[in-house]
Amino acid sequence: MKKLLMAASMVLLLSLSAGIASAAESTVAPTASKVLTYTVTLKVGQTYQLGYNPSYGRHYTYYISPNNQDYFGVSSNGMLTAYKYNYQIMPWEDHGVVNVVDASGNEIEEVHVRIIQ
């Protein structure tokens, strides 16, 4: 086993020193993004159900920034609720973002939240 590890290390070292494998030549193919991105506009007190697509499965986790938790929140079952309006944010600006993640850790939704009067 030791000899095999040494042989593999030598081949790698020689390849790198000969310029056969360089960072400039290697490329990584980007993966296709399957994240559904959309904007939800709510008035204070209104709700919206997040992650409501049967093809996703169950057991979602909802992440929102702590800075935005005064303005909207998400329950454990994905019910988004607008708490209050922020007068410092223009009507066309987002109050924040909710990221919906499935049980495997894959982000499936990126929801931009706008709260209007």
N, C-alpha and C positions, 0 to 999 in steps of 0.2 A: 504494500500500500504506500509506503514511504517513497519507493522508487517511482511509482506512478505519479504521485503528487509532485515530486521533483521534476520529472519529465514534462509534466503539464506546465509547471512554472517556467521551465526553460523555454518551451515553445512560445509561451506568452511573452516572455521577456525578449526573445529574439524577434518575434513579430512586431513588438512595439518599437524596438530599436531599429528595425529595418524599415519602419514607416509603413508597414502593411496595414496595421490597424491604427488609424488615427481618429481623433474626435471629429475632425473636419469631414471625414468620409462617412462616418456613421450617422444615420438618421433614424428618428423614431417616428413612426406613423401615428398621427393623432387619432384618438378613439372618437367615435361618433358620439356626440352628446345627445342624450335622451331626456334632458331636463326640460320640463314644461315650464316656460316663463310667461307670466301674465300679471296684470294689474287688477286689483280689486279696489273699488271706490265705495266707501261706506259713509253713512251719517252716524253721528254718535248714537250708540244703542243698537245699531244694526249688527247682524251677524252674517257669516258666510262659512259654509262647510268646506274645509280644505281636504285635499287628498281623497276626494270621493270618486274614485275610479276603480271599479271591481277588478280590472286587470292588474292593478298594482299589488293586490294582496292586502294584508293587514299589518298591524304592529308598526305604525308610523311613529317617528319622533319629530317634534316641531321645535325649530330653533329660531328664536328672535333675539335681537340685540337687547341687552339690559337697559340701554338708553331709551328704548322705545316702549318699554313695558308700562309706562304711565299712560300711553295713548291707545294701545290695543294689546290684546292678549289672545292666547290660544289655549283651549282646554286640552286635556289628554286625548279626547276623541276627535280633535281637529276643528273645533268650532272657534272661528276667528270672531272676536267681538271688539268693536270700536268703543273706547272708553271716553275719550275727550279730544277736542279739537285743539291743535297747536297753532296759535295766531302768528307765530314766527315762520311758519311754513306756508308757502304759496299753494293755491289750490291745485296747481299742475305738478307739484313736487310730492314725492313719496314721504310718508311718515316713517317708513322703515320696510324691512324685508323679512319674510318668513321663509325658512328653508325646510322643506318636507323631505325626510330621509326614511327609507324603508328599513326593514329588519336586517338587511345585508349591509347597511351603511351606504347605500347608493342614494344620492340626491335625486329625487324624482320631480320636485317642483320648487321653483323660486318665485314666490308670490310677493309682488310689490304692493304695499298697502297705502292707500290715500284716504284721508278722512276729510270730508267736506262739511260745511255748516248746513 
